[in-house]
Amino acid sequence: AGDVKAGRAKAMMCQACHGLDGLSKTPDAPNIAGQIESYLVAQLQAFKTGMRKNEAMSVVTPPLSDKDIEDLAAYFSAIEIKIVKGPHE
């Protein structure tokens, strides 16, 4: 399992698109706050190896170590999100 505190420090490089809070800052980036840790690890690994393609992610993931990926996944998965009723409910 990754280190949440180390992941927060590494997340600075993610903030332009995903936000330091894991909430998307651009229309092309998904919200990743509260996402399942193992899912985040798998997706980051897929971007790193080229199995999954995205222009921005293909630049930021290659230098990540396995530990970096685990730490980032731990940090973003640890962010608590709150689900509220929509305006029509």
CYANA upper distance limits for C-alpha pairs under 8 A (distance plus 0.5 A):
  1 ALA  CA     70 GLU  CA      6.83
  1 ALA  CA     71 ASP  CA      8.11
  1 ALA  CA     74 ALA  CA      7.53
  2 GLY  CA      7 GLY  CA      8.00
  2 GLY  CA     67 LYS  CA      7.41
  2 GLY  CA     69 ILE  CA      8.41
  2 GLY  CA     70 GLU  CA      4.89
  2 GLY  CA     71 ASP  CA      4.56
  2 GLY  CA     72 LEU  CA      7.83
  2 GLY  CA     73 ALA  CA      7.48
  2 GLY  CA     74 ALA  CA      5.56
  2 GLY  CA     75 TYR  CA      8.33
  3 ASP  CA      7 GLY  CA      6.52
  3 ASP  CA     70 GLU  CA      7.85
  3 ASP  CA     71 ASP  CA      5.28
  3 ASP  CA     72 LEU  CA      8.46
  3 ASP  CA     74 ALA  CA      6.63
  3 ASP  CA     75 TYR  CA      7.66
  4 VAL  CA      8 ARG  CA      6.71
  4 VAL  CA     71 ASP  CA      6.37
  4 VAL  CA     72 LEU  CA      7.78
  4 VAL  CA     74 ALA  CA      5.64
  4 VAL  CA     75 TYR  CA      4.77
  4 VAL  CA     78 ALA  CA      7.75
  5 LYS  CA      9 ALA  CA      7.18
  5 LYS  CA     71 ASP  CA      8.38
  5 LYS  CA     75 TYR  CA      7.47
  6 ALA  CA     10 LYS  CA      6.88
  6 ALA  CA     71 ASP  CA      6.51
  6 ALA  CA     72 LEU  CA      8.24
  6 ALA  CA     75 TYR  CA      8.41
  7 GLY  CA     11 ALA  CA      6.44
  7 GLY  CA     68 ASP  CA      7.60
  7 GLY  CA     70 GLU  CA      8.34
  7 GLY  CA     71 ASP  CA      4.69
  7 GLY  CA     72 LEU  CA      4.73
  7 GLY  CA     73 ALA  CA      7.78
  7 GLY  CA     74 ALA  CA      7.12
  7 GLY  CA     75 TYR  CA      5.49
  7 GLY  CA     76 PHE  CA      8.34
  8 ARG  CA     12 MET  CA      7.65
  8 ARG  CA     20 LEU  CA      8.30
  8 ARG  CA     71 ASP  CA      8.41
  8 ARG  CA     72 LEU  CA      7.43
  8 ARG  CA     75 TYR  CA      6.25
  8 ARG  CA     76 PHE  CA      8.50
 10 LYS  CA     14 CYS  CA      8.47
 10 LYS  CA     68 ASP  CA      7.84
 10 LYS  CA     71 ASP  CA      8.36
 10 LYS  CA     72 LEU  CA      7.16
 11 ALA  CA     15 GLN  CA      7.02
 11 ALA  CA     20 LEU  CA      6.79
 11 ALA  CA     72 LEU  CA      6.87
 12 MET  CA     20 LEU  CA      6.99
 14 CYS  CA     18 HIS  CA      6.18
 14 CYS  CA     19 GLY  CA      6.90
 14 CYS  CA     20 LEU  CA      7.26
 15 GLN  CA     19 GLY  CA      4.23
 15 GLN  CA     20 LEU  CA      5.09
 15 GLN  CA     21 ASP  CA      8.29
 15 GLN  CA     22 GLY  CA      8.23
 15 GLN  CA     25 LYS  CA      8.43
 16 ALA  CA     25 LYS  CA      7.15
 17 CYS  CA     24 SER  CA      6.46
 17 CYS  CA     25 LYS  CA      5.62
 17 CYS  CA     26 THR  CA      6.09
 17 CYS  CA     29 ALA  CA      6.39
 18 HIS  CA     22 GLY  CA      5.69
 18 HIS  CA     23 LEU  CA      6.04
 18 HIS  CA     24 SER  CA      4.80
 18 HIS  CA     25 LYS  CA      6.21
 18 HIS  CA     26 THR  CA      7.95
 18 HIS  CA     29 ALA  CA      6.60
 18 HIS  CA     30 PRO  CA      7.31
 18 HIS  CA     31 ASN  CA      6.85
 18 HIS  CA     32 ILE  CA      7.54
 19 GLY  CA     23 LEU  CA      5.87
 19 GLY  CA     24 SER  CA      6.26
 19 GLY  CA     25 LYS  CA      6.37
 21 ASP  CA     33 ALA  CA      7.08
 21 ASP  CA     76 PHE  CA      8.18
 21 ASP  CA     79 ILE  CA      7.77
 22 GLY  CA     31 ASN  CA      6.15
 22 GLY  CA     32 ILE  CA      5.42
 22 GLY  CA     33 ALA  CA      4.70
 22 GLY  CA     34 GLY  CA      8.43
 22 GLY  CA     76 PHE  CA      6.69
 22 GLY  CA     79 ILE  CA      8.12
 23 LEU  CA     30 PRO  CA      8.02
 23 LEU  CA     31 ASN  CA      5.10
 23 LEU  CA     32 ILE  CA      6.96
 23 LEU  CA     33 ALA  CA      6.70
 24 SER  CA     29 ALA  CA      6.13
 24 SER  CA     30 PRO  CA      6.13
 24 SER  CA     31 ASN  CA      5.35
 24 SER  CA     32 ILE  CA      8.18
 25 LYS  CA     29 ALA  CA      7.69
 32 ILE  CA     76 PHE  CA      6.88
 32 ILE  CA     77 SER  CA      8.04
 33 ALA  CA     76 PHE  CA      5.57
 33 ALA  CA     77 SER  CA      6.43
 33 ALA  CA     78 ALA  CA      8.07
 33 ALA  CA     79 ILE  CA      5.91
 33 ALA  CA     80 GLU  CA      7.60
 33 ALA  CA     81 ILE  CA      7.35
 34 GLY  CA     76 PHE  CA      6.59
 34 GLY  CA     77 SER  CA      4.80
 34 GLY  CA     78 ALA  CA      6.47
 34 GLY  CA     79 ILE  CA      5.61
 34 GLY  CA     80 GLU  CA      6.19
 34 GLY  CA     81 ILE  CA      6.59
 35 GLN  CA     39 TYR  CA      7.77
 35 GLN  CA     40 LEU  CA      7.43
 35 GLN  CA     76 PHE  CA      7.39
 35 GLN  CA     77 SER  CA      5.45
 36 ILE  CA     40 LEU  CA      6.94
 36 ILE  CA     77 SER  CA      6.15
 37 GLU  CA     41 VAL  CA      6.80
 37 GLU  CA     73 ALA  CA      5.62
 37 GLU  CA     74 ALA  CA      6.32
 37 GLU  CA     76 PHE  CA      8.19
 37 GLU  CA     77 SER  CA      5.73
 38 SER  CA     42 ALA  CA      6.66
 38 SER  CA     73 ALA  CA      7.93
 39 TYR  CA     43 GLN  CA      6.66
 40 LEU  CA     44 LEU  CA      6.56
 40 LEU  CA     73 ALA  CA      5.80
 40 LEU  CA     77 SER  CA      8.43
 41 VAL  CA     45 GLN  CA      6.60
 41 VAL  CA     69 ILE  CA      6.53
 41 VAL  CA     70 GLU  CA      6.64
 41 VAL  CA     73 ALA  CA      6.26
 42 ALA  CA     46 ALA  CA      6.61
 43 GLN  CA     47 PHE  CA      6.74
 43 GLN  CA     52 ARG  CA      8.11
 44 LEU  CA     48 LYS  CA      6.61
 44 LEU  CA     61 THR  CA      7.32
 44 LEU  CA     69 ILE  CA      7.11
 45 GLN  CA     49 THR  CA      6.64
 45 GLN  CA     61 THR  CA      8.43
 45 GLN  CA     69 ILE  CA      8.07
 46 ALA  CA     50 GLY  CA      6.51
 46 ALA  CA     51 MET  CA      5.38
 46 ALA  CA     52 ARG  CA      5.59
 47 PHE  CA     51 MET  CA      6.59
 47 PHE  CA     52 ARG  CA      5.29
 47 PHE  CA     53 LYS  CA      6.54
 47 PHE  CA     54 ASN  CA      7.84
 47 PHE  CA     57 MET  CA      6.78
 47 PHE  CA     58 SER  CA      6.63
 47 PHE  CA     61 THR  CA      6.95
 48 LYS  CA     57 MET  CA      8.31
 48 LYS  CA     58 SER  CA      7.10
 48 LYS  CA     61 THR  CA      5.37
 48 LYS  CA     62 PRO  CA      5.43
 48 LYS  CA     64 LEU  CA      8.28
 49 THR  CA     62 PRO  CA      8.05
 50 GLY  CA     58 SER  CA      7.76
 53 LYS  CA     57 MET  CA      8.00
 53 LYS  CA     58 SER  CA      7.26
 54 ASN  CA     58 SER  CA      6.32
 55 GLU  CA     59 VAL  CA      7.30
 56 ALA  CA     60 VAL  CA      7.11
 57 MET  CA     61 THR  CA      6.27
 58 SER  CA     62 PRO  CA      7.26
 60 VAL  CA     64 LEU  CA      8.06
 64 LEU  CA     68 ASP  CA      6.08
 64 LEU  CA     69 ILE  CA      6.89
 65 SER  CA     69 ILE  CA      6.83
 66 ASP  CA     70 GLU  CA      6.72
 67 LYS  CA     71 ASP  CA      6.55
 68 ASP  CA     72 LEU  CA      6.61
 69 ILE  CA     73 ALA  CA      6.59
 70 GLU  CA     74 ALA  CA      6.57
 71 ASP  CA     75 TYR  CA      6.67
 72 LEU  CA     76 PHE  CA      6.71
 73 ALA  CA     77 SER  CA      6.39
 74 ALA  CA     78 ALA  CA      6.56
 75 TYR  CA     79 ILE  CA      7.28
 85 LYS  CA     89 GLU  CA      6.62
